[in-house]
Amino acid sequence: MNREQRLEQLRSAFLEQIADLPHDLFVTKYRNQAGTGLAPVEQEHYTVIYDGDTQSVLRLVLANEPEVGMLRRRLVFDLHDEAKQLHVCLTLTAKP
């Protein structure tokens, strides 16, 4: 699985659990298996780190029960693969 696929998998896992504001995520890792394509292997653990006060802003917004779609457009994700970290921050304006 390449970096972009891993980032998308972690992003999806985070958004599914956004109400709980995870500090860590467990995602399935895949490997190539001869003749059968990708096979799931042990889960990988990633720590979620927040830029600035992103976590407290998200908690305040979620407390007012907003539409998660709005938050999706405002969240930016970066992957620090060596440290096994998913970095989450907020944009000032919604992405198109």
Disulfide bonds with the S-S distance in Angstrom:
none
